[in-house]
C-alpha cells in the first residue's frame, strides 16, 4: 500500500503529460518495459527509493516526515495531495 500512492502519482503524471511509455522511460532513465510496469501499477517491481527518484524526475517534491507518536507503537501513512 505504501508504494501504491507514489506509483499512482507517476501513472497520472505520465497520462497528464500525454507521454508515450518510451518517452516516459527516457525521462525516468529506464527502459520501456519498466515504464509499462509503472503504467500497470506494478509497484512491486520497484523500491520505494526508486519510486521517489521517478517522482523527483517528474518535478515533484517528496517529503518524508518522522515524528514521535503518543501511542505505544508508531504508524505509517502516505499522504499524496490532489
N, C-alpha and C positions, 0 to 999 in steps of 0.2 A: 504494500500500500504506500510506503514511503516513496518509492520510485514512480508510482503511478502519476502523481501530480506533476512532477517535472517532465515526465515523458509526454503527458497530455499538452503541457505548455509548448514543448518543442514541436509536437504534431500541429498544434494550432498556428504556431508561428510559420511553419513551412507552408501550410494551406493559405494563411492570410497573405503571405508574400507571393503566392502563386508560383512557388518554386517546384521544379521537377525534382525527382529523387536524386538525379545526377547533379543538379545544381546545389541542392541541399548538402549532398555528400561533399562536394568541393568546398563549400563554406565551412563545414564541420571538420574537414580533414580526414574523412573516412571514405570507404568505397561505397558504391551504390547499394549493394546488398544490406549494408548496415543502416543506411538511410531508410531502406524498405522496412527493416525491423522496427525502426522508430515509428514509421507511419502506421504500422500494425500494432502499436502499443506493446511491443515485445521488450519491455524494460529489463527483464531478467537477464538479457544478454549484455548489459552494461552496468558498470559500477556506479555508485552514487557520484563519485568524483568525476567520472566521465560525463554523466548527465549534466553536472554543474558546468563542466567545460563547454558542453554544447550550448547551454543557456547563455553563458557569457559570450560565446562566439556569435550568438544571435543578438547581442546587445542588451541582454537582461542583467540586472544586478541580482545577485543571490546573497541572502543574508541568513546566517545560521546563528541562533541565539540559544545560549545555555544559561539557565538561571536556577537558583535554589528553589526547591519545592517546599511546600508546607506539609506535604503528606509524607508517609513513611518511604514511599518509592516514587521516583520521578516518572514522567510520562513523555511520550514522543508525539509531536503533532507537526503537520506540514500545512503552512498557510500559503496559498497561491492566490493573490488578489486578481479579480476580473481578468 
